[in-house]
Amino acid sequence: MADAAVKIVEKNGFSDKIKVINKHSTEVTVGPEGDMPCRANILVTELFDTELIGEGALPSYEHAHRHLVEENCEAVPHRATVYAQLVESGRMWSWNKLFPIHVQTSLGEQVIVPPVDVESCPGAPSVCDIQLNQVSPADFTVLSDVLPMFSIDFSKQVSSSAACHSRRFEPLTSGRAQVVLSWWDIEMDPEGKIKCTMAPFWAHSDPEEMQWRDHWMQCVYFLPQEEPVVQGSALYLVAHHDDYCVWYSLQRTSPEKNERVRQMRPVCDCQAHLLWNRPRFGEINDQDRTDRYVQALRTVLKPDSVCLCVSDGSLLSVLAHHLGVEQVFTVESSAASHKLLRKIFKANHLEDKINIIEKRPELLTNEDLQGRKVSLLLGEPFFTTSLLPWHNLYFWYVRTAVDQHLGPGAMVMPQAASLHAVVVEFRDLWRIRSPCGDCEGFDVHIMDDMIKRALDFRESREAEPHPLWEYPCRSLSEPWQILTFDFQQPVPLQPLCAEGTVELRRPGQSHAAVLWMEYHLTPECTLSTGLLEPADPEGGCCWNPHCKQAVYFFSPAPDPRALLGGPRTVSYAVEFHPDTGDIIMEFRHADTPD
């Protein structure tokens, strides 16, 4: 980056004005023999992340004021203010807590309850940053006005010491305080005339002029426990921070002025938040998804079934037990998932009903299964190491490895999987692959060229994971099935290949192909990790909110003629390599020259 900066400075004719120092700012020296001849009187920085301070802004500013700039310097940006709003949201709360899970059985309803320490755990310490504008207002109830929590004047000495800031407020309505939504704005000049805000649309001064960003979004913070609030009864929302993190608490009485932070940064002590990320919590808490597994299990289970479950930290083994399976084994390859599931089984009095085997599934022995043959191999499938949708095909390799332990006529669920795709036009996400060209009068093509060279490597031409519920898009083609994977059979020795063309039926800029997996639990029951329903007449897409989809950006950029609505096609070639588990793909506009 420093080399590119030097070249950009030179190309724009500023080599005599701008000196690039290839160091961290805390390593810069000042003096006749130093990197800078004297202290600076203007401090220009961009050290911010979605949480404002998560990239080390406070200690960096603290050091700069002590060692690099004059006492009365000006800073650009000049000031930042962090805002918060207290809400009740069952949807967002499900990203941090394990809810009771209801299982309908022939003997009535069974409820899987979370362990006490999972219920009381404050959760993961990291911020949950999302495109808050894509959360429907119907998914949360506002309990407070937008509260300015604290400001930082970057032109004065900044402290990285821990601190807390409280704001008194009266709840707008009664409810359950669960989540704090937070964002910040920065004033670039001392008078505050030039402002940049991350406010979501309902708190924005001019929603029609909102700037889309993916480098700065909005924050979701979870209170340690939900608390009832009463309309009009005053409370104190407290923002705590150390040098890198922010967290919130709700208090009934006013904290003392300038009080040191008493509440420690929340840290997971229950294992669940270390094993399951926020989307995984939401997935496990999705009652409709659980009901579909129960529906599928009913069609394949028998009272004398011997069930082997293979998925990381999955509760499918509990579903199988409650549905009457004679014997259930579940394989957990990590100590963390083994410990967590043992706690969940104990909380539900199942520690003697379900056998946990702590080893990699391909290392299973006949003794691990107590000499029994498996009649049902069960998986969601879900594995914590999976980044792209097809990485969960690891289940197929497990099925192959345990083939010797399957009894005659054994069933596998899911019975099969299929890879699907659709060509889309993104409303905004295309910008992350768009070259900058000229920026504020500066020619930065050198940076564009550097990025393009990086994208020419094979690894960078592959699909990348994105949670598309946060990134609106329109489908330009009909979705189509590319490959199928038969889990009833072992992994084949030969590659699986597919190629063809697909017609773009709607006008628009074809930015990318989106790919996802669908799991066919039974012939009648399928779970999609991508599109949940057909696109609307305009091509609007509804994506699975618990999963990341794979996005393959087209290169070169699509022909602008696509906007005119003329017929166009996209060609594709996809190959599954069983020796490595890789899926190699290429998509391109069929009328683009090689």
C-alpha angles and dihedrals in degrees: 000000000000090000091051090047091053091051093047091050090050095046091052093049100249102114090117092050105039128054118193114212113197097211141094107266092245088062096052116114127212126208143065092307096031136099089263121035092216142355116291125242096206123053114198116183146161104191099138137119131181089283090048095227102042095101093056099268095150099055091040092053090043091055094044093054092048098045115010112038139050121259096251097039125146119237129210109231092035103195141003128203125196118212131195138190126192116224143170112230126164090189096054093038087058088064091066109028134054109236125206108272118219120215120190110214136169087261094052134267120339121194125209105211125199120243115262094247091052090052093049097041113113091218137231117344095224121097119251104230118190144153092269092187088071093059108097115241085231088067096067142033118221111232100176142025118258104282124204100224104183143337133214122209105209093192090068132057109295123209125213092195119122115270143163133216124195133199125195115222141162115231113249091217138001117266146106116306106220113139138035117209112204141180139153143223131208128214109212096198134041092250092053093234094129110055135172116196135189092197116143117243097269091055097037120110091220112019092180090062097047115142115226113231135175098178091061118032132149132289131238115200123186121218112233088248133000113259131196115244128193124215111259096007106122121239137171123239109203125201112202124189141172125190095296111013141057126203136167140224135182120228134187095211133042116271113232115268113270089001115171114247108275098176113077121225108276113261127181112247098167099068093230095097090048092053101036123048121210096271089049091054088051091049094051090046092051101111093190090056091050091050091054092053089049091050091051094044092054090062096053106032125095128186091251095046119135106210128199115192120202117183131101113268093342127163094207089106089061091050090051092050094049089050090060107264112165096221131010128193123183125191120216116179097189128066091225095056091042091053094045095049091047088056092048092049091049093050088054096042092246100118090110095039103058124047116219116203114196105206141082108288094235088062095058117134133200088252091057088059092046091243093300126133116230116243096180126034107196133192138154080202106238130145125177093224093059115111103164123045095252094052087086086069081092082094088069090055090049089051088053093047094051095043090113090059095054116101125223111293092009116172126225121206121227087039092199144349133215135202116227136185142187132186112237145186112220121216092214114342091087087074092076088068097038117110118239098219104172116011119191089333095313120117106229098168088123090067091046090052091049091053092046091054090051091051090054090074114099093240091058093049091061124094119279127212121251132164095236095193083078094049115056118217142165123233112234095183134038112262114259138192115244108176138004127210118203108212091185086073129052120259107286122242094228127067121261112231137187133173137165145109133278127204122234104228099182129055117247145093109301100218102166151345114247118209133193142161129248120201118211103209090179132346088270100041126060130171118204124206089194132030111022097190140006116288117264120250091274092049097258112163131217111205132194102264094207097058139059116233124214116250120200108191116211118241126226101035115263122269111264087228086082087076089064091066098243117154113270136172136208120213123210141186120190128179130184113207109205094194092064104015090236123143111210116197144173128191125180141155106273093225093051112107117243 
